[in-house]
Amino acid sequence: MKTRTVPFPKDKNPLDERCHGAVNLFPWLRVLPRRVFAIPATSAVSERFFSTAGDVMTKKRSRLTCDNMGELVYLQEVWSQVREWEAIKKVHLT
């Protein structure tokens, strides 16, 4: 089955909710801006990130580059998830 595309007028903003024609053609456009531009209700994620960064950056590691520090913070944040995946993989393989 071939789908038919409808060209969107170039003089209108597809993310503007007042553009009712676009919302009728593309219903997901009503939800998209709310999901993309949403502001988190809490700062827990950023607080956890800065806490982890504080744990990684110590006096002994004061010569870390920004890239290396970012990678270490990332690894520390995702390491528990990696361990869970490895445990699940072992269960499925045995």
C-alpha positions as CSV (number, residue, x, y, z in Angstrom):
1,M,0.0,0.0,0.0
2,K,1.4,3.3,-1.0
3,T,1.0,6.2,1.4
4,R,0.2,9.7,0.2
5,T,2.1,12.6,1.6
6,V,0.7,16.1,1.7
7,P,3.1,19.0,1.4
8,F,3.1,21.3,4.3
9,P,2.9,25.1,3.6
10,K,6.3,26.7,4.0
11,D,4.9,29.9,5.5
12,K,3.4,28.0,8.5
13,N,5.2,26.5,11.6
14,P,4.3,22.8,11.9
15,L,4.9,23.0,15.7
16,D,2.4,25.9,16.1
17,E,-0.7,24.5,17.8
18,R,-2.8,27.2,16.2
19,C,-2.1,25.7,12.8
20,H,-5.2,23.4,13.0
21,G,-4.8,22.0,9.5
22,A,-1.4,20.5,10.4
23,V,-2.8,19.0,13.6
24,N,-5.7,17.4,11.7
25,L,-3.3,16.0,9.1
26,F,-0.6,14.9,11.6
27,P,-2.2,14.3,15.1
28,W,1.1,13.5,16.6
29,L,2.1,17.1,16.1
30,R,-0.1,18.1,19.0
31,V,1.9,15.9,21.4
32,L,5.4,16.4,20.0
33,P,6.2,19.9,21.3
34,R,5.0,19.0,24.8
35,R,7.3,16.0,24.9
36,V,10.3,17.7,23.3
37,F,10.1,21.0,25.1
38,A,9.0,19.6,28.5
39,I,10.7,20.9,31.6
40,P,11.3,18.2,34.2
41,A,9.3,18.6,37.4
42,T,12.3,17.8,39.6
43,S,16.0,18.4,39.3
44,A,16.9,14.9,40.6
45,V,18.7,13.8,37.4
46,S,20.9,16.9,37.3
47,E,21.6,16.7,41.0
48,R,22.6,13.0,40.6
49,F,24.9,14.0,37.7
50,F,26.6,16.7,39.7
51,S,27.0,14.4,42.7
52,T,28.6,11.8,40.5
53,A,30.9,14.4,38.9
54,G,31.9,15.5,42.4
55,D,32.7,11.9,43.2
56,V,34.8,11.4,40.1
57,M,36.7,14.7,40.2
58,T,39.0,14.4,43.2
59,K,42.4,16.0,44.0
60,K,44.1,12.9,42.6
61,R,42.2,13.2,39.4
62,S,42.6,17.0,39.0
63,R,44.3,16.6,35.6
64,L,41.4,14.9,33.9
65,T,40.3,16.4,30.6
66,C,36.7,17.4,30.2
67,D,36.2,14.5,27.7
68,N,37.7,11.9,30.0
69,M,35.7,13.2,33.0
70,G,32.5,13.1,31.0
71,E,33.2,9.5,30.0
72,L,33.9,8.5,33.6
73,V,30.7,10.1,34.8
74,Y,28.7,8.4,32.1
75,L,30.3,5.0,32.9
76,Q,29.6,5.4,36.6
77,E,26.0,6.3,35.9
78,V,25.3,3.3,33.5
79,W,27.5,0.7,35.2
80,S,24.7,-0.7,37.4
81,Q,22.5,-1.1,34.3
82,V,25.3,-2.9,32.4
83,R,25.6,-5.3,35.4
84,E,21.9,-6.0,35.2
85,W,22.1,-6.7,31.5
86,E,25.0,-9.1,32.0
87,A,23.1,-11.0,34.7
88,I,20.0,-11.3,32.4
89,K,22.2,-12.4,29.5
90,K,23.8,-15.1,31.7
91,V,20.4,-16.4,32.8
92,H,19.2,-16.6,29.2
93,L,22.3,-18.3,28.0
94,T,22.3,-21.1,30.6
